[in-house]
């Protein structure tokens, strides 16, 4: 896990990238590097997890990566490359294809189409800059692209053709820093689309693109027994691939995090579980109960929140998420504190159950979709996956990386998604005489790993289960924003951001 940034088409792009990397220092406290060529500068802040490979890597081109290729050892064996670094492997594979006279985008796409992982990356070679992001957007990437096509014909006649202006970074706040140093010429920063591989010619503004986006399954799994077997097998492998020497689990005690913990226990019995909440809160009680029923009470680390601690963390979460949206802040706060506690205990990686609700129909609205028809629920689940990056993943990445902790999401593993989408929707939201069983196939896959009482448990949303929402409500009222006037929490958060001088 790292932070990446780059720019071209501006005066002294190296200084601009250095400025962005300073802002992204929390994402990679172990090293920082920049490669500056005539047309483009790219850089990286490094958090060492897999291997020890400073970036950028430079050969025929230059390469920076934020993320992990979880199947890199398998790929290295297939390619005959000896390395302990997934970054070095991907770069070597791309460079080999450049040597075979593939274009930069062809080289990057052919390699990434074989990767099971989470990534945002840049590869600069000759006049081409290639940007790419994983299919569901687990790793964040933001960019601004101005092609300077205005008055191109007159510019060409006078020999004053301007190069396109491109800037990208792992977080928008880095791009804001760049904009402040370029008279605001960069604006309109937006998320780089998940699954996109984009090539930009830094000389003539030409672009080309390929797609790694999620596609509907070619075959469907209709039998429950096959669905359960396939899901459990792929999920077990996904959890194993994401375990690292210094890792833990963000643990609420719900079925998603409990299943991850149960699968991880087979490989790493002492894996710590981290839970936070106010004293007496639902999540603390549920985490303690789940850990005890799993026989993992000795590995559970609970942290009791106080209103004062939550209040002190509010500005940090606003800054991390670059937002005053009450939903983002209320969910981001407990995860921010979980990652802070984990980092203080020496962890660099946290596994989470994020993505299970989207993939297996875990929300109440999925019941209504099934009532409209199985095909409607199918479409909505795909839509949930396509939008999970902007709704959840970018927020979660930013609050954990504020503490230099990488969040890993086994439910969004490439193979788990393939199996999940192949399973018929009627096995995800099962209609019974007594109502609905959401995430039915996931609960069946967890049988034998989780006790029956955990399989039936319905979780509370994190902001309510931890008690954070109540504290924010009181903080807003105490700050002079009556609840009856509406949007009182948002008004409070905007005031905090203004007092801290945040400019988003």
C-alpha positions in Angstrom: 0.0 0.0 0.0 1.3 3.4 -0.9 0.4 6.8 -2.2 1.1 7.7 -5.9 1.0 11.0 -7.8 2.1 12.4 -11.1 1.8 15.3 -13.5 2.7 16.4 -17.0 2.1 19.5 -19.0 3.0 21.9 -16.2 6.1 23.9 -15.5 8.5 22.0 -13.2 6.3 18.9 -12.8 8.9 17.4 -10.5 8.3 20.1 -7.8 4.6 19.7 -8.3 4.8 16.0 -7.7 7.0 16.4 -4.7 4.5 18.8 -3.2 1.7 16.2 -3.7 3.8 13.4 -2.1 4.4 15.5 0.9 0.6 15.7 1.4 0.4 11.9 0.9 3.2 11.1 3.4 0.8 9.4 5.8 0.1 6.7 3.1 3.7 5.7 2.9 6.0 6.5 5.8 8.7 4.0 4.8 10.1 5.7 1.6 9.5 8.4 -1.0 10.7 8.6 -4.6 10.2 10.6 -7.8 11.1 9.9 -11.4 11.2 13.0 -13.6 11.5 12.7 -17.4 11.2 15.4 -20.0 7.4 15.1 -20.3 6.1 13.6 -17.1 7.0 13.1 -13.4 5.6 10.4 -11.3 6.2 9.5 -7.6 5.4 7.2 -4.7 5.2 7.2 -0.9 5.9 3.6 0.3 4.3 1.5 3.0 6.3 -1.8 3.1 4.1 -4.8 3.2 5.0 -7.2 0.3 8.7 -7.1 -0.4 11.0 -4.1 -0.1 11.0 -2.4 -3.4 11.4 1.4 -3.5 9.4 3.2 -6.2 9.3 4.4 -8.9 10.8 1.5 -10.8 12.6 2.6 -14.0 13.6 0.8 -17.1 12.2 1.3 -20.6 9.4 3.1 -18.7 8.7 4.2 -15.2 6.2 2.6 -12.9 4.4 3.4 -9.6 1.9 1.1 -7.8 -0.5 1.6 -4.9 -1.9 -1.8 -4.0 -1.3 -5.5 -4.0 -1.3 -8.3 -6.5 -2.4 -11.1 -4.3 -1.6 -13.8 -6.8 1.8 -12.5 -7.6 3.7 -15.6 -6.5 1.6 -17.7 -8.9 2.2 -15.2 -11.7 5.9 -15.1 -10.9 6.1 -18.9 -11.2 4.3 -18.8 -14.5 6.6 -16.1 -15.8 9.8 -17.6 -14.4 10.6 -14.5 -12.4 12.2 -14.8 -9.0 11.1 -11.9 -6.7 9.4 -11.2 -3.3 7.9 -8.0 -4.6 4.6 -7.8 -6.4 5.6 -4.3 -7.7 8.8 -5.7 -9.2 6.9 -8.6 -10.8 4.2 -6.4 -12.4 6.8 -4.0 -13.7 9.0 -6.8 -15.1 5.9 -8.3 -16.9 4.9 -4.9 -18.4 8.5 -4.2 -19.5 8.8 -7.7 -21.1 5.7 -6.9 -23.2 7.1 -3.6 -24.2 10.2 -5.5 -25.4 7.8 -7.6 -27.5 6.7 -4.4 -29.3 3.4 -4.1 -27.5 2.1 -0.5 -26.9 2.2 0.7 -23.3 -1.6 0.3 -22.9 -1.5 -3.2 -24.4 1.3 -4.2 -22.1 -0.4 -2.9 -19.0 -3.8 -4.3 -19.9 -2.4 -7.8 -20.8 -0.7 -8.0 -17.4 -3.5 -6.6 -15.2 -6.1 -8.9 -16.9 -4.2 -11.7 -15.0 -4.0 -10.0 -11.7 -6.1 -10.8 -8.7 -5.6 -7.8 -6.6 -6.4 -4.2 -5.6 -4.4 -1.5 -7.4 -4.1 2.0 -8.7 -1.0 2.5 -10.9 0.8 4.6 -13.5 3.2 3.6 -16.2 5.0 6.2 -18.3 6.8 5.1 -21.4 7.9 7.4 -24.2 5.1 9.7 -25.0 2.5 7.5 -23.3 1.1 7.8 -19.7 -1.0 4.8 -18.7 -3.3 5.0 -15.6 -5.2 2.0 -14.3 -7.5 1.1 -11.4 -8.8 -2.2 -10.1 -12.3 -3.4 -11.2 -14.2 -2.3 -8.1 -12.0 0.6 -7.0 -10.6 -0.8 -3.8 -7.6 1.5 -4.2 -8.4 5.2 -4.7 -7.2 7.3 -7.6 -8.2 10.8 -8.6 -7.3 12.8 -11.7 -7.7 15.9 -13.8 -7.1 15.9 -17.5 -7.1 19.0 -19.7 -6.4 18.3 -23.3 -5.7 22.0 -24.4 -7.4 21.5 -27.7 -8.7 25.1 -27.8 -7.3 26.9 -30.9 -5.1 23.9 -31.7 -4.9 24.8 -35.4 -3.6 28.4 -34.7 -1.2 27.1 -32.1 0.2 24.5 -34.6 0.6 27.3 -37.2 2.7 29.3 -34.8 4.5 26.4 -33.4 3.0 26.9 -29.9 1.1 23.7 -29.5 0.6 23.0 -25.8 0.9 19.6 -24.3 -2.1 18.2 -22.4 -2.2 18.9 -18.7 -2.6 15.8 -16.6 -2.4 15.3 -12.8 -3.3 12.3 -10.7 -3.0 11.3 -7.0 -4.2 8.8 -4.5 -6.2 11.5 -2.7 -7.8 14.7 -3.8 -6.1 16.8 -1.1 -2.8 16.2 -3.0 -4.3 17.6 -6.1 -5.6 20.6 -4.2 -2.0 21.2 -3.1 -0.9 21.1 -6.7 -3.6 23.5 -7.8 -2.6 26.0 -5.2 0.9 26.1 -6.7 -0.3 26.4 -10.3 -2.6 29.4 -10.1 -5.6 27.0 -9.8 -5.1 25.7 -13.4 -6.0 22.2 -12.1 -9.7 21.9 -11.0 -12.6 19.5 -11.4 -10.8 16.6 -9.8 -12.8 13.4 -10.1 -12.4 9.7 -9.3 -10.6 7.7 -11.9 -13.2 5.1 -13.0 -12.8 1.6 -11.5 -11.7 -1.0 -14.1 -10.4 1.6 -16.6 -7.0 1.4 -18.2 -6.4 4.7 -19.9 -3.5 5.8 -22.1 -2.8 9.4 -22.8 -0.3 10.6 -25.4 1.6 13.5 -23.7 2.4 15.0 -27.1 -0.7 15.0 -29.3 -3.5 14.5 -26.8 -4.5 11.2 -28.2 -6.2 8.7 -25.9 -6.9 5.0 -25.8 -8.6 2.8 -23.3 -9.3 -0.8 -22.2 -11.7 -2.1 -19.6 -11.2 -4.5 -16.6 -14.7 -3.8 -15.4 -17.0 -6.4 -13.8 -18.9 -8.4 -16.4 -22.0 -10.5 -16.0 -21.3 -14.2 -15.5 -21.3 -16.5 -18.4 -22.9 -19.3 -16.4 -25.2 -19.3 -13.4 -25.1 -21.4 -10.3 -28.6 -22.5 -9.4 -28.0 -25.4 -7.0 -27.5 -24.4 -3.4 -24.9 -27.1 -2.7 -22.7 -26.0 -5.6 -23.0 -22.4 -4.6 -22.1 -23.0 -1.0 -19.1 -25.2 -2.0 -17.7 -22.7 -4.6 -18.2 -19.7 -2.3 -16.6 -21.2 0.7 -13.6 -22.5 -1.3 -12.9 -19.1 -3.0 -13.5 -17.1 0.1 -11.2 -19.3 2.2 -8.4 -18.7 -0.5 -9.2 -15.0 -0.6 -8.7 -14.6 3.2 -5.5 -16.6 3.1 -4.1 -14.5 0.3 -4.7 -11.3 2.3 -3.0 -12.3 5.6 0.2 -10.5 6.3 2.8 -10.8 9.1 1.4 -7.7 10.8 -2.3 -8.0 10.3 -5.6 -8.0 12.2 -9.3 -7.9 11.6 -11.7 -5.0 12.0 -14.3 -7.0 14.0 -17.9 -6.1 14.8 -19.0 -9.6 15.5 -21.4 -9.7 12.6 -21.5 -12.6 10.2 -19.2 -10.9 7.7 -16.3 -10.1 10.0 -16.9 -13.3 12.1 -16.6 -15.5 8.9 -13.4 -13.7 7.9 -12.1 -14.4 11.5 -13.1 -18.0 11.4 -11.4 -18.6 8.0 -8.3 -16.7 9.1 -8.0 -18.7 12.3 -7.1 -21.8 10.3 -3.9 -20.1 9.1 -3.2 -17.7 11.9 -4.8 -18.6 15.2 -3.4 -15.6 17.1 -4.7 -13.0 14.6 -5.9 -10.0 16.7 -9.5 -8.8 16.4 -10.1 -5.1 16.9 -13.5 -3.7 18.1 -14.4 -0.2 19.2 -17.6 1.3 20.7 -18.9 3.3 23.6 -19.3 1.4 26.9 -22.4 -0.8 26.7 -22.7 -0.3 22.9 -24.1 -3.0 20.6 -20.9 -3.6 18.8 -18.8 -4.1 21.9 -21.3 -6.6 23.3 -21.6 -8.4 20.0 -17.9 -8.5 19.4 -17.3 -10.0 22.8 -20.1 -12.5 22.3 -18.9 -13.6 18.8 -15.2 -13.9 19.9 -16.2 -16.1 22.8 -18.4 -18.4 20.7 -15.6 -18.7 18.2 -13.0 -19.4 21.0 -11.1 -16.2 20.0 -11.7 -14.2 23.2 -8.0 -14.2 23.9 -7.3 -12.4 20.6 -10.0 -9.8 20.9 -8.8 -6.2 21.6 -11.7 -3.9 22.5 -11.3 -0.2 22.8 -14.0 1.8 24.7 -14.7 5.1 23.1 -15.4 8.3 24.9 -17.3 11.4 23.7 -14.1 13.4 24.1 -12.1 10.9 21.9 -14.7 11.0 19.2 -14.8 14.8 19.3 -11.0 15.0 19.0 -11.1 12.6 16.0 -13.8 14.5 14.1 -11.3 17.0 12.4 -8.9 14.1 11.5 -11.7 12.2 9.8 -13.0 15.3 8.0 -9.5 15.9 6.7 -8.9 12.2 5.8 -12.2 11.8 3.9 -12.1 15.4 2.4 -15.8 15.6 3.3 -18.3 17.0 5.8 -20.9 14.5 4.8 -22.5 13.2 8.0 -22.8 9.6 6.7 -19.1 9.5 5.7 -17.9 11.0 9.0 -20.2 8.8 11.3 -19.0 5.6 9.6 -15.4 6.8 9.1 -14.9 7.7 12.8 -15.0 4.2 14.3 -12.9 2.8 11.5 -10.4 5.6 11.9 -10.0 4.8 15.6 -9.9 1.0 14.9 -7.0 1.5 12.5 -5.3 3.9 14.9 -5.4 1.3 17.7 -4.2 -1.4 15.3 -1.3 0.7 14.2 -0.3 1.5 17.7 -0.2 -2.3 18.2 2.1 -2.7 15.2 -0.4 -3.8 12.6 0.0 -2.6 9.0 -3.0 -4.5 7.5 -6.6 -4.9 8.6 -9.1 -7.3 7.0 -12.7 -6.3 6.9 -16.1 -7.8 5.8 -16.8 -4.8 3.4 -18.5 -5.9 0.2 -20.5 -8.9 1.5 -23.8 -6.9 1.7 -23.4 -5.6 -1.8 -22.4 -9.0 -3.4 -24.9 -11.2 -1.5 -27.9 -9.0 -0.9 -27.5 -7.9 2.7 -29.5 -4.7 2.7 -33.2 -4.5 3.4 -33.7 -2.8 0.0 -32.6 -6.0 -1.7 -35.8 -7.6 -0.5 -37.9 -5.1 -2.4 -35.8 -5.7 -5.5 -36.4 -9.4 -5.3 -40.2 -8.7 -5.1 -39.8 -6.8 -8.5 -38.1 -9.9 -9.9 -34.9 -11.9 -9.7 -33.5 -10.0 -12.7 -34.0 -6.7 -10.9 -32.1 -7.9 -7.9 -29.4 -9.1 -10.2 -29.0 -5.7 -11.8 -29.0 -3.9 -8.5 -26.3 -6.1 -7.1 -24.1 -5.4 -10.1 -24.9 -1.7 -9.6 -24.0 -1.9 -6.0 -20.6 -3.3 -6.9 -20.0 -0.7 -9.6 -20.7 2.1 -7.1 -19.1 0.7 -3.9 -15.9 2.6 -4.5 -17.5 6.1 -4.2 -20.0 5.1 -1.5 -17.8 3.1 0.8 -14.3 2.1 -0.3 -12.7 5.5 -0.9 -13.9 6.6 2.6 -12.6 3.4 4.2 -9.2 3.6 2.5 -8.7 7.2 3.5 -9.5 6.8 7.2 -7.3 3.7 7.6 -4.5 5.1 5.5 -4.5 8.2 7.7 -2.9 5.9 10.2 -0.8 4.1 7.6 -2.9 0.9 7.8 -3.9 -1.0 4.6 -7.5 -2.2 4.5 -8.0 -5.6 2.7 -11.4 -6.8 1.5 -11.6 -10.6 0.8 -15.3 -10.4 -0.2 -14.1 -8.2 -3.1 -11.5 -10.7 -4.3 -11.7 -11.3 -8.1 -12.7 -14.9 -7.8 -15.1 -14.3 -5.0 -16.9 -11.7 -7.1 -17.0 -14.1 -10.1 -18.6 -16.8 -7.9 -20.9 -14.4 -6.2 -22.2 -12.9 -9.4 -22.7 -16.4 -10.8 -25.0 -17.5 -7.9 -28.6 -17.0 -8.7 -30.1 -14.1 -6.8 -32.9 -16.3 -5.3 -30.1 -18.0 -3.3 -28.9 -14.7 -1.9 -32.2 -13.3 -0.8 -34.3 -16.3 0.1 -38.0 -15.7 0.4 -39.6 -17.9 3.1 -43.0 -18.1 4.8 -41.5 -16.1 7.7 -40.1 -13.3 5.5 -36.7 -13.0 4.0 -33.3 -14.5 4.7 -30.7 -12.0 3.3 -27.2 -13.2 2.5 -28.7 -16.7 2.6 -26.0 -18.4 0.6 -23.3 -16.8 2.7 -24.9 -18.0 5.9 -25.0 -21.5 4.5 -21.4 -21.3 3.5 -20.6 -20.3 7.1 -22.3 -23.3 8.6 -19.8 -25.4 10.5 -17.5 -22.4 10.9 -19.8 -20.2 12.9 -22.3 -21.3 15.6 -26.0 -21.1 14.7 -26.6 -18.1 17.0 -24.1 -16.0 15.0 -25.5 -17.1 11.6 -28.9 -15.6 12.5 -27.6 -12.4 13.9 -28.5 -9.2 12.1 -25.9 -6.4 12.4 -26.4 -2.8 13.1 -24.9 -0.1 10.9 -21.5 0.8 12.3 -22.4 4.4 13.3 -25.3 3.1 15.4 -23.7 -0.1 16.7 -20.7 1.8 18.1 -22.7 4.7 19.5 -20.9 7.2 17.4 -24.1 8.6 15.9 -25.5 9.6 19.3 -22.2 11.4 20.2 -22.2 13.4 16.9 -25.9 14.3 17.5 -25.0 15.7 21.0 -21.9 17.4 19.8 -23.9 19.2 17.1 -26.6 20.3 19.6 -24.0 21.4 22.1 -22.4 23.5 19.4 -25.7 25.4 18.9 -27.3 23.6 16.1 -30.8 22.4 17.1 -31.9 19.1 15.8 -35.4 20.4 15.0 -33.9 22.8 12.4 -32.5 19.9 10.3 -29.1 19.0 9.1 -27.6 19.9 12.5 -24.8 17.4 12.3 -23.7 18.6 8.9 -23.8 22.2 10.1 -21.6 21.2 13.0 -19.1 19.4 10.7 -18.9 22.3 8.3 -18.1 24.6 11.2 -15.3 22.3 12.4 -13.9 22.2 8.8 -14.0 26.0 8.5 -12.4 26.5 11.9 -9.6 24.1 10.9 -9.1 25.9 7.6 -9.9 22.8 5.5 -10.6 23.8 1.9 -12.3 21.0 -0.1 
